[in-house]
Amino acid sequence: MARVKWRPTYSLAEIKAQMTTIESMHPTRTAVAGVYAAEMSLKDALAVIQALRVTQHFRKSMPCDHDHTVWQDVYYSDWGGLPLYVKFQRAGVYFVVSFKERDVE
């Protein structure tokens, strides 16, 4: 059974300090595809990341599917009324694992 933590594994301040340009987001192909599927630009995605706040947007920290020792922090945000799901991981540098429109139930 997957473990979940309700506190961030990574410092959002450090993530935002690193991610000041599109290149420094180090988005995965999946994240880039999700940005475009949400009809956003990578510049828009960077603005969303820079606007994140732990107390308002953090949802959970969860282990990676292929390696349970690697954690990923999940944030919920929105952009122009569009609900978003943003997931970060660190492997030397921080990178955006996932960035997509979030299903709202």
Residue pairs with C-beta under 8 A, 6 or more apart in sequence:
2 62
2 63
2 68
3 62
3 63
3 68
4 60
4 61
4 62
5 60
5 61
5 62
5 71
6 60
6 61
7 61
8 54
8 58
8 61
8 73
9 61
9 71
9 72
9 73
10 71
10 73
10 88
10 90
10 94
12 52
12 53
12 54
12 58
12 73
14 94
15 49
15 88
15 94
16 49
16 50
16 52
18 24
18 93
18 94
19 25
19 46
19 49
19 50
19 94
19 96
20 50
21 46
22 42
22 43
22 46
24 93
25 31
25 42
25 45
25 46
25 49
25 95
25 96
26 93
26 94
26 95
26 96
27 35
27 42
27 45
27 95
27 96
27 99
28 95
28 96
28 97
28 98
30 97
30 98
31 45
31 96
31 97
31 98
31 99
31 100
32 42
32 99
34 98
34 99
34 100
34 101
35 41
35 42
35 44
35 45
35 99
35 100
37 100
37 101
38 79
38 82
38 84
38 99
38 100
38 101
40 48
40 79
40 82
44 79
45 96
45 99
47 79
48 77
48 79
48 84
48 86
48 99
49 86
49 96
51 77
52 75
52 77
52 86
57 75
57 76
57 77
58 73
58 74
58 75
59 74
59 75
59 76
60 73
60 74
61 71
61 72
61 73
61 74
62 71
62 72
62 74
63 69
63 70
63 71
63 72
64 70
64 71
64 72
64 89
70 89
70 91
71 89
72 87
72 88
72 89
72 97
73 87
73 88
73 89
74 85
74 86
74 87
75 85
75 86
75 87
75 88
76 83
76 84
76 85
76 86
76 102
77 83
77 84
77 86
78 84
82 101
83 101
83 102
83 103
83 104
84 99
84 100
84 101
84 102
85 98
85 99
85 100
85 101
85 102
86 96
86 98
86 99
87 96
87 97
87 98
87 99
88 94
88 95
88 96
88 97
89 95
89 97
